[in-house]
Amino acid sequence: MNQKADGLSNELGILVLILGIAALLSSCGSSAQSRQPQPIKIDGSSTVYPITNLIASEFQAAQAKDNSKNKTKVEVAFSGTGGGFRKFCAGETDISNASRPILKEEMQACNKKNVRYIELPIAFDALTIAVNPQNNWAKDITVAELKKLWEPAAQGKITKWNQVRASWPDRPITLYGAGKDSGTFDYFTEATVGTLKASRSDYTGSEDDNVLVKGVSNDPNALGYFGLAYYEANPSQMKVLAVNNGKGAVLPNRQTVEQAQYQPLSRPLFIYVNFQSAQNRPEVREFVKFYINKAPTLVNTVGYIPLSAEAYHLDKVQFFNGEVGTVFDGKAQLNLTLGEVLRKKATY
Protein backbone atom coordinates (compact mmCIF):
# COMPACT_ATOMS: atom_id res chain seq x y z
CA MET A 1 0.00 0.00 0.00
CA ASN A 2 2.76 2.43 0.98
CA GLN A 3 4.81 1.61 -2.13
CA LYS A 4 1.79 2.19 -4.34
CA ALA A 5 1.03 5.43 -2.57
CA ASP A 6 4.64 6.57 -2.95
CA GLY A 7 4.61 5.68 -6.66
CA LEU A 8 1.37 7.50 -7.21
CA SER A 9 2.72 10.49 -5.32
CA ASN A 10 5.83 10.56 -7.52
CA GLU A 11 3.75 10.31 -10.69
CA LEU A 12 1.52 13.15 -9.52
CA GLY A 13 4.58 15.23 -8.71
CA ILE A 14 6.03 14.67 -12.18
CA LEU A 15 2.67 15.51 -13.77
CA VAL A 16 2.38 18.73 -11.77
CA LEU A 17 5.95 19.65 -12.78
CA ILE A 18 5.21 19.02 -16.47
CA LEU A 19 1.99 21.03 -16.31
CA GLY A 20 3.80 23.83 -14.51
CA ILE A 21 6.53 23.99 -17.17
CA ALA A 22 3.90 23.93 -19.92
CA ALA A 23 1.98 26.74 -18.25
CA LEU A 24 5.17 28.76 -17.88
CA LEU A 25 6.10 28.28 -21.53
CA SER A 26 2.56 29.15 -22.59
CA SER A 27 2.67 32.25 -20.43
CA CYS A 28 5.98 33.34 -21.95
CA GLY A 29 4.66 32.77 -25.45
CA SER A 30 1.47 34.61 -24.69
CA SER A 31 3.46 37.48 -23.19
CA ALA A 32 5.68 37.72 -26.27
CA GLN A 33 2.64 37.51 -28.54
CA SER A 34 0.83 40.25 -26.65
CA ARG A 35 3.83 42.57 -26.53
CA GLN A 36 2.92 45.37 -28.92
CA PRO A 37 5.52 47.08 -31.11
CA GLN A 38 6.24 50.74 -30.43
CA PRO A 39 3.99 53.04 -32.49
CA ILE A 40 5.33 54.42 -35.74
CA LYS A 41 5.45 58.19 -35.24
CA ILE A 42 4.91 60.53 -38.19
CA ASP A 43 4.68 64.32 -38.26
CA GLY A 44 5.25 67.21 -40.66
CA SER A 45 3.42 68.67 -43.63
CA SER A 46 -0.33 69.27 -43.49
CA THR A 47 -0.31 68.97 -47.28
CA VAL A 48 1.07 65.42 -47.16
CA TYR A 49 -1.00 64.55 -44.08
CA PRO A 50 -4.12 63.36 -46.00
CA ILE A 51 -2.03 60.89 -48.02
CA THR A 52 -0.11 59.47 -45.06
CA ASN A 53 -3.15 59.40 -42.80
CA LEU A 54 -5.20 57.45 -45.36
CA ILE A 55 -2.36 54.99 -46.00
CA ALA A 56 -1.85 54.55 -42.23
CA SER A 57 -5.57 53.76 -41.85
CA GLU A 58 -5.38 51.20 -44.66
CA PHE A 59 -2.25 49.67 -43.12
CA GLN A 60 -3.92 49.25 -39.74
CA ALA A 61 -7.07 47.85 -41.36
CA ALA A 62 -4.94 45.27 -43.20
CA GLN A 63 -3.25 44.33 -39.92
CA ALA A 64 -6.60 43.89 -38.20
CA LYS A 65 -7.45 41.12 -40.69
CA ASP A 66 -4.22 39.24 -39.95
CA ASN A 67 -4.55 37.60 -36.53
CA SER A 68 -1.02 36.20 -36.66
CA LYS A 69 0.64 39.61 -36.48
CA ASN A 70 1.18 42.02 -33.63
CA LYS A 71 -0.68 45.21 -34.40
CA THR A 72 1.41 48.33 -34.98
CA LYS A 73 -0.17 51.68 -34.20
CA VAL A 74 0.67 54.46 -36.65
CA GLU A 75 0.43 57.94 -35.15
CA VAL A 76 0.12 60.68 -37.80
CA ALA A 77 0.17 64.36 -36.84
CA PHE A 78 0.98 67.63 -38.60
CA SER A 79 2.96 70.64 -37.43
CA GLY A 80 4.12 71.86 -40.84
CA THR A 81 7.12 70.69 -42.84
CA GLY A 82 9.53 72.81 -40.78
CA GLY A 83 8.01 71.75 -37.46
CA GLY A 84 8.09 68.13 -38.59
CA PHE A 85 11.76 68.29 -39.54
CA ARG A 86 12.63 69.75 -36.11
CA LYS A 87 11.09 66.69 -34.46
CA PHE A 88 12.53 64.30 -37.05
CA CYS A 89 16.08 65.63 -36.77
CA ALA A 90 15.82 65.39 -32.97
CA GLY A 91 15.02 61.69 -33.35
CA GLU A 92 11.45 62.08 -32.09
CA THR A 93 9.70 60.68 -35.18
CA ASP A 94 10.24 57.79 -37.57
CA ILE A 95 8.90 59.47 -40.71
CA SER A 96 8.55 63.13 -41.67
CA ASN A 97 5.99 64.34 -44.20
CA ALA A 98 7.34 67.20 -46.32
CA SER A 99 5.88 69.47 -49.00
CA ARG A 100 9.37 70.58 -50.07
CA PRO A 101 12.85 69.04 -49.97
CA ILE A 102 14.83 69.15 -46.74
CA LEU A 103 16.69 72.48 -46.35
CA LYS A 104 20.41 72.88 -45.61
CA GLU A 105 19.85 74.01 -42.02
CA GLU A 106 17.63 70.97 -41.45
CA MET A 107 20.27 68.71 -42.96
CA GLN A 108 22.77 70.18 -40.49
CA ALA A 109 20.36 69.63 -37.58
CA CYS A 110 19.96 65.97 -38.57
CA ASN A 111 23.73 65.55 -38.91
CA LYS A 112 24.29 66.92 -35.39
CA LYS A 113 22.01 64.22 -33.98
CA ASN A 114 23.35 61.50 -36.33
CA VAL A 115 19.92 61.14 -37.90
CA ARG A 116 20.26 59.69 -41.38
CA TYR A 117 17.27 59.64 -43.69
CA ILE A 118 15.93 58.11 -46.88
CA GLU A 119 14.19 60.66 -49.13
CA LEU A 120 11.16 59.32 -51.01
CA PRO A 121 9.09 61.49 -53.40
CA ILE A 122 5.53 60.15 -53.23
CA ALA A 123 3.28 62.53 -55.19
CA PHE A 124 2.91 65.84 -57.00
CA ASP A 125 0.82 68.75 -55.77
CA ALA A 126 -0.53 71.89 -57.40
CA LEU A 127 -0.53 74.82 -54.99
CA THR A 128 -4.03 76.20 -55.40
CA ILE A 129 -5.15 79.85 -55.33
CA ALA A 130 -8.76 79.98 -54.15
CA VAL A 131 -11.43 82.62 -53.56
CA ASN A 132 -14.91 82.59 -52.11
CA PRO A 133 -17.72 81.30 -54.41
CA GLN A 134 -19.40 84.73 -54.21
CA ASN A 135 -16.38 86.29 -55.90
CA ASN A 136 -17.67 87.03 -59.44
CA TRP A 137 -14.81 89.24 -60.62
CA ALA A 138 -11.63 87.16 -60.37
CA LYS A 139 -11.13 84.19 -62.68
CA ASP A 140 -7.35 84.19 -62.98
CA ILE A 141 -4.30 85.83 -61.44
CA THR A 142 -0.77 86.36 -62.73
CA VAL A 143 2.41 85.39 -60.90
CA ALA A 144 3.35 89.09 -60.91
CA GLU A 145 0.04 89.94 -59.20
CA LEU A 146 0.65 87.24 -56.60
CA LYS A 147 4.03 88.82 -55.88
CA LYS A 148 2.49 92.28 -55.64
CA LEU A 149 -0.11 90.94 -53.21
CA TRP A 150 2.11 88.78 -50.98
CA GLU A 151 5.56 90.43 -50.91
CA PRO A 152 6.68 92.08 -47.62
CA ALA A 153 6.31 95.57 -49.15
CA ALA A 154 2.56 94.92 -49.60
CA GLN A 155 1.95 94.77 -45.86
CA GLY A 156 -0.58 97.39 -44.81
CA LYS A 157 -0.57 98.89 -48.32
CA ILE A 158 -2.15 96.42 -50.75
CA THR A 159 -5.47 95.95 -48.97
CA LYS A 160 -8.08 96.15 -51.74
CA TRP A 161 -8.85 94.06 -54.79
CA ASN A 162 -8.51 96.97 -57.23
CA GLN A 163 -4.94 97.55 -56.02
CA VAL A 164 -4.04 94.11 -57.39
CA ARG A 165 -5.85 94.59 -60.72
CA ALA A 166 -7.51 97.87 -61.66
CA SER A 167 -10.59 96.18 -63.15
CA TRP A 168 -11.37 94.43 -59.87
CA PRO A 169 -13.72 96.16 -57.38
CA ASP A 170 -12.81 98.69 -54.71
CA ARG A 171 -13.43 96.35 -51.80
CA PRO A 172 -11.17 94.90 -49.08
CA ILE A 173 -9.16 91.76 -49.72
CA THR A 174 -8.70 89.27 -46.87
CA LEU A 175 -5.76 86.90 -47.11
CA TYR A 176 -5.36 83.32 -45.89
CA GLY A 177 -2.14 81.37 -46.31
CA ALA A 178 0.29 78.87 -44.91
CA GLY A 179 1.93 79.41 -41.53
CA LYS A 180 5.66 80.06 -41.33
CA ASP A 181 6.43 76.47 -40.23
CA SER A 182 4.81 75.15 -43.38
CA GLY A 183 6.68 73.85 -46.41
CA THR A 184 3.86 75.35 -48.44
CA PHE A 185 4.85 78.78 -47.08
CA ASP A 186 8.48 78.16 -48.08
CA TYR A 187 7.60 77.01 -51.57
CA PHE A 188 4.95 79.67 -52.23
CA THR A 189 7.16 82.57 -51.16
CA GLU A 190 10.06 81.43 -53.32
CA ALA A 191 7.82 80.67 -56.31
CA THR A 192 5.88 83.95 -56.26
CA VAL A 193 7.92 86.56 -54.35
CA GLY A 194 11.26 85.14 -55.43
CA THR A 195 12.79 84.84 -51.95
CA LEU A 196 12.38 81.97 -49.49
CA LYS A 197 10.19 82.93 -46.50
CA ALA A 198 9.68 86.53 -47.75
CA SER A 199 6.03 87.42 -47.16
CA ARG A 200 3.73 90.03 -45.72
CA SER A 201 2.56 88.96 -42.26
CA ASP A 202 -0.83 90.70 -42.04
CA TYR A 203 -2.82 87.64 -43.09
CA THR A 204 -4.45 84.65 -41.39
CA GLY A 205 -1.77 81.97 -41.39
CA SER A 206 -2.01 78.35 -40.29
CA GLU A 207 -0.20 75.03 -40.69
CA ASP A 208 -3.68 73.46 -40.76
CA ASP A 209 -5.07 73.81 -44.28
CA ASN A 210 -8.61 73.18 -43.00
CA VAL A 211 -8.42 76.50 -41.14
CA LEU A 212 -7.59 78.23 -44.44
CA VAL A 213 -10.37 76.44 -46.30
CA LYS A 214 -12.87 77.52 -43.64
CA GLY A 215 -11.64 81.11 -43.82
CA VAL A 216 -11.93 81.34 -47.61
CA SER A 217 -15.32 79.62 -47.71
CA ASN A 218 -16.81 81.98 -45.09
CA ASP A 219 -15.40 85.30 -46.36
CA PRO A 220 -16.63 86.83 -49.68
CA ASN A 221 -13.51 89.02 -49.81
CA ALA A 222 -11.05 86.18 -49.23
CA LEU A 223 -8.13 84.87 -51.25
CA GLY A 224 -6.00 81.99 -49.99
CA TYR A 225 -3.51 79.34 -51.04
CA PHE A 226 -3.09 75.68 -50.01
CA GLY A 227 -2.63 72.18 -51.42
CA LEU A 228 -4.88 70.92 -54.22
CA ALA A 229 -6.36 68.09 -52.11
CA TYR A 230 -8.00 70.58 -49.77
CA TYR A 231 -9.83 72.15 -52.69
CA GLU A 232 -10.72 68.72 -54.12
CA ALA A 233 -12.30 67.82 -50.76
CA ASN A 234 -14.35 71.07 -50.67
CA PRO A 235 -15.07 72.12 -54.28
CA SER A 236 -18.47 73.69 -53.55
CA GLN A 237 -17.03 75.94 -50.83
CA MET A 238 -14.43 77.70 -52.99
CA LYS A 239 -13.57 78.85 -56.49
CA VAL A 240 -10.13 78.17 -57.94
CA LEU A 241 -8.24 80.83 -59.90
CA ALA A 242 -6.20 79.96 -62.97
CA VAL A 243 -2.57 81.07 -62.68
CA ASN A 244 -0.82 82.92 -65.52
CA ASN A 245 2.98 82.76 -65.59
CA GLY A 246 3.14 84.69 -68.88
CA LYS A 247 2.12 81.76 -71.06
CA GLY A 248 -1.63 81.92 -70.47
CA ALA A 249 -3.93 81.22 -67.53
CA VAL A 250 -3.84 77.58 -66.38
CA LEU A 251 -6.04 75.80 -63.84
CA PRO A 252 -4.50 73.27 -61.43
CA ASN A 253 -5.35 69.66 -62.24
CA ARG A 254 -3.69 66.36 -63.02
CA GLN A 255 -3.29 67.04 -66.73
CA THR A 256 -1.73 70.50 -66.35
CA VAL A 257 0.70 69.21 -63.71
CA GLU A 258 1.71 66.15 -65.74
CA GLN A 259 2.26 68.32 -68.82
CA ALA A 260 4.29 70.87 -66.81
CA GLN A 261 1.83 73.66 -67.68
CA TYR A 262 0.88 74.68 -64.13
CA GLN A 263 4.11 76.43 -63.23
CA PRO A 264 5.61 77.62 -60.96
CA LEU A 265 3.11 76.22 -58.44
CA SER A 266 3.54 72.49 -59.14
CA ARG A 267 5.78 70.71 -56.65
CA PRO A 268 6.79 67.22 -55.50
CA LEU A 269 5.73 65.89 -52.09
CA PHE A 270 7.92 63.66 -49.92
CA ILE A 271 8.27 61.39 -46.97
CA TYR A 272 11.61 61.17 -45.17
CA VAL A 273 12.26 57.88 -43.35
CA ASN A 274 14.65 57.64 -40.39
CA PHE A 275 17.29 55.15 -41.60
CA GLN A 276 17.87 53.71 -38.14
CA SER A 277 14.13 53.15 -37.60
CA ALA A 278 13.92 51.37 -40.95
CA GLN A 279 17.01 49.28 -40.20
CA ASN A 280 16.07 48.25 -36.65
CA ARG A 281 12.28 48.00 -36.75
CA PRO A 282 10.56 45.49 -39.08
CA GLU A 283 7.21 47.25 -38.60
CA VAL A 284 8.64 50.49 -40.04
CA ARG A 285 10.00 48.62 -43.06
CA GLU A 286 6.65 46.91 -43.52
CA PHE A 287 4.76 50.20 -43.32
CA VAL A 288 7.01 52.01 -45.82
CA LYS A 289 6.74 49.09 -48.25
CA PHE A 290 2.95 49.23 -47.86
CA TYR A 291 3.06 53.02 -48.35
CA ILE A 292 4.94 52.83 -51.66
CA ASN A 293 2.68 50.04 -52.94
CA LYS A 294 -0.52 51.91 -52.06
CA ALA A 295 0.59 55.42 -53.03
CA PRO A 296 -0.33 55.28 -56.76
CA THR A 297 -3.99 54.60 -55.93
CA LEU A 298 -4.46 56.48 -52.67
CA VAL A 299 -2.59 59.63 -53.75
CA ASN A 300 -5.18 59.96 -56.49
CA THR A 301 -8.04 59.22 -54.07
CA VAL A 302 -6.96 62.08 -51.81
CA GLY A 303 -6.75 64.54 -54.72
CA TYR A 304 -3.05 64.76 -55.57
CA ILE A 305 -1.16 63.57 -58.65
CA PRO A 306 0.60 60.19 -58.51
CA LEU A 307 4.15 59.74 -59.77
CA SER A 308 4.92 57.31 -62.59
CA ALA A 309 5.17 53.55 -62.00
CA GLU A 310 8.91 53.82 -62.66
CA ALA A 311 9.30 56.49 -59.96
CA TYR A 312 7.57 54.31 -57.37
CA HIS A 313 9.78 51.39 -58.42
CA LEU A 314 12.83 53.58 -57.82
CA ASP A 315 11.41 54.49 -54.40
CA LYS A 316 11.37 50.78 -53.54
CA VAL A 317 14.91 50.24 -54.79
CA GLN A 318 16.18 53.27 -52.90
CA PHE A 319 14.42 52.29 -49.68
CA PHE A 320 15.43 48.65 -49.61
CA ASN A 321 19.01 49.51 -50.59
CA GLY A 322 19.09 51.98 -47.70
CA GLU A 323 20.24 54.90 -49.89
CA VAL A 324 20.43 57.86 -47.52
CA GLY A 325 20.59 61.61 -48.22
CA THR A 326 18.91 64.04 -50.63
CA VAL A 327 19.24 64.85 -54.32
CA PHE A 328 17.60 68.27 -54.00
CA ASP A 329 20.58 70.40 -52.88
CA GLY A 330 19.00 71.57 -49.63
CA LYS A 331 16.53 74.03 -51.14
CA ALA A 332 13.06 74.23 -52.68
CA GLN A 333 13.14 73.30 -56.36
CA LEU A 334 10.95 75.45 -58.60
CA ASN A 335 9.38 74.33 -61.87
CA LEU A 336 10.29 70.67 -61.41
CA THR A 337 8.41 68.36 -63.76
CA LEU A 338 7.49 64.74 -63.11
CA GLY A 339 10.18 63.73 -65.57
CA GLU A 340 12.84 65.75 -63.78
CA VAL A 341 11.98 64.13 -60.45
CA LEU A 342 12.34 60.74 -62.13
CA ARG A 343 15.73 61.67 -63.62
CA LYS A 344 16.99 62.88 -60.24
CA LYS A 345 15.95 59.62 -58.62
CA ALA A 346 17.44 57.51 -61.40
CA THR A 347 20.87 59.12 -60.93
CA TYR A 348 20.74 58.90 -57.12
WOPE-V841405 format. One record per pair of residues at least 12 apart in sequence whose ideal C-beta (glycine too) atoms are under 6 Angstrom apart, sorted by the first residue. I is the first residue (numbers start at 1). J is the second residue. Records with the same first field share a line. If there is no record, write none. Layout:
I = J / J
//
This chain:
36 = 70
37 = 70 / 72 / 283
39 = 73 / 75
40 = 74 / 94 / 284 / 287
41 = 75 / 93 / 94
42 = 76 / 95
43 = 77 / 79 / 84 / 87 / 93
44 = 81 / 84 / 96 / 97 / 98
45 = 81 / 97 / 98 / 99 / 183
46 = 78 / 207 / 208 / 209
47 = 99 / 184 / 227
48 = 97 / 99 / 269
49 = 78
50 = 229 / 302
51 = 299 / 302
52 = 76 / 97
53 = 76
54 = 298 / 302
55 = 291 / 294 / 298
56 = 74 / 76
59 = 287 / 290
72 = 283
80 = 181 / 182 / 207
81 = 98 / 99 / 100 / 183
82 = 181
83 = 181
84 = 96
85 = 106
89 = 109 / 110 / 113 / 115
91 = 113 / 115
94 = 274 / 277 / 284
95 = 271 / 273
96 = 272
97 = 271
98 = 183 / 270
99 = 183 / 184 / 269
100 = 183 / 186 / 187 / 332
101 = 326 / 328
102 = 326
103 = 330
104 = 330
107 = 330
116 = 275 / 324
117 = 272
118 = 273 / 275 / 319 / 324
119 = 272 / 326
120 = 271 / 315
121 = 268 / 270 / 341
122 = 269 / 271 / 295
123 = 269 / 299 / 304
124 = 257 / 268 / 305
125 = 227 / 228 / 267 / 269 / 304
126 = 228 / 252 / 257 / 262 / 266
127 = 188 / 225 / 265
128 = 228 / 231 / 240 / 252
129 = 141 / 225 / 241
130 = 216 / 224 / 231 / 238 / 240
131 = 223 / 239
132 = 216 / 219 / 220 / 222
133 = 239
134 = 220
137 = 168 / 169
138 = 241
140 = 241 / 242 / 244 / 249
141 = 241
142 = 244
143 = 245
145 = 164
146 = 192
147 = 192 / 193
149 = 164
150 = 192 / 193 / 199 / 200
151 = 193
152 = 198 / 200
154 = 200
155 = 200 / 202
160 = 172 / 173
161 = 173
172 = 221
173 = 221
174 = 219 / 221 / 222
175 = 203
176 = 204 / 212 / 215 / 216 / 222 / 224
177 = 203 / 205 / 225
179 = 205 / 206 / 207
181 = 207
182 = 207
186 = 332
187 = 267 / 332
188 = 225
190 = 332
191 = 264 / 265 / 334
209 = 226 / 230
212 = 224 / 226
213 = 230 / 234
216 = 238
217 = 237 / 238
228 = 252 / 303
229 = 302 / 303 / 304
232 = 303
243 = 265
245 = 263
250 = 262
254 = 305
257 = 305
260 = 337
263 = 335
264 = 334 / 335
268 = 341
273 = 288
275 = 324
288 = 319
292 = 312 / 315 / 316
311 = 342
314 = 345
323 = 348
327 = 344 / 348
//
